[in-house]
Amino acid sequence: MPEMKYGIAAMNDRPSPVTPTGEKCAELREDFDYFDDNHDGLMEFGEFVGLMDGLGADMSSDECRIGFAEIDRDRDGVIEFEEFLDWWISP
């Protein structure tokens, strides 16, 4: 796994709740895309589990399902980049 550019390697390194723009947003997009295994621009549950593993989170399957559901605000069964970004910048 490549080194994540925007603190995605550790959950405690999350940025302050200011919407990133320009280069920082592009770096977050790159991180999101890294875990988008099928390259469809969406993060499915299995890909989200990979993200959590990549962050070093020790989460049960149930905890992952709860976290996924919280991020998937529109309840369409996938996490869009905008939902990921909103989650990442939230306090």
Buried (B, 14 or more C-beta within 10 A) or exposed (E): EEEBBBBBBEEEEBEEEEEBEEEBBEBBBBBBEBBBEEEEEBBBBEBBBBBBBBBEBEBEEEEBBEBBEEBBEEEEEBBBBEBBBBBBBEE
